[in-house]
């Protein structure tokens, strides 16, 4: 009987750390998975750049340099030659472009009524809603993972196997000021 | 949706006359029933006295005859009552609904099928008895909507032989609404009242994540929403795409105005809403008049309640790719 008891205790001593390790790996993978989704959605938004530029370039000449920067950056991004930091900068430029478009159409009702613009507007709204959902999901997954890294007893396993805390996504001050579409 | 003033005008011009005729029929039905009860009261009393004088054999015979007469009387009354109610529903309620919100249709005997109900994934228990009635269906601006009353039950049996007992338990009783959602999505998201977290706090949340009959637990960042609801979904990102911060606010607002909870699910680009209710919708009372404007107002309010989800969830806002 004491032997059996000893075996059960030994089994638990082995099993519990294995379960904790696996849950940490699962959570880390979840973060990576959602990051992938978010990345794909940001790239979908970048696909709209030519359309965006086309819609507003005739009406917002003063933003010409922005159009050029964004268009040039897009070809580099599509070629996969960008570092993470550059990608963030590029994404902020795209956000600014969207802002310019919204401001422009306010002044030019004929743009607003066009079929192309309406379609573009819907696609953008959809993507922005999806990107925001992906960001929220990413932050939730990171929080869940970080909790496991910090909390007892999983923190013991985390420090043994080098699981590091991950940073939450923070929004650029400019992005915060962007007029939200309001839903 | 027509305003209450417009409904009142419609009542005066279109409904009042038919209602008066129906009210006469109802009163006739009630007085016949009263007469029947009166006569049988007397006959029963006399019969009772006679039985004590008769032999056992004749006494039983008299009881059987009385029993048959009572059964015929009750049967005739319930048939007349059913007739009155279905006439009321098909004439008055139907007119009221199609006037109040053009584009809607009403079927008193119709309902949302069991397949749609189970397809909503709101209730996972298997159903042994299913009843539905009062189907309203149509379009409110850009949103397709249908709703009906539903009562779904399961049974348990205990004991054996003579002691065998069957008990019925309600899975859901109330209003069930299906509406076209304003965004495209592929997966499944279910929003249920949160009982575990309310009772056990953080440990409750851990319990929720182990629920084998549900999909992945979705933890949302809105603390108030998390306290009130538990969300399960097939895709972490998609569930958040559906449950935007603004929609969570709206759902919470709606929940606060309901007494007995709110169940929502998002499946196949549709939103399913279940609201537990004790009231029987669009049902005229037998023993009091349903001819006055107060009754019409009550049915109008019930219709507005059924359609409320379109405004509450802002379903007519079509700014995304789904038109």
Interface residues (C-beta under 8 A of the other chain):
Chain A: X30 X34 X37 X38 X121 X122 X123 X125 X126 X129 X130 X132 X133 X134 X136 X137 X139 X140 X141 X144 X181 X183
Chain B: X183 X219 X220 X221 X236 X237 X238 X239 X240 X241 X244 X246 X314 X317 X319 X320 X321
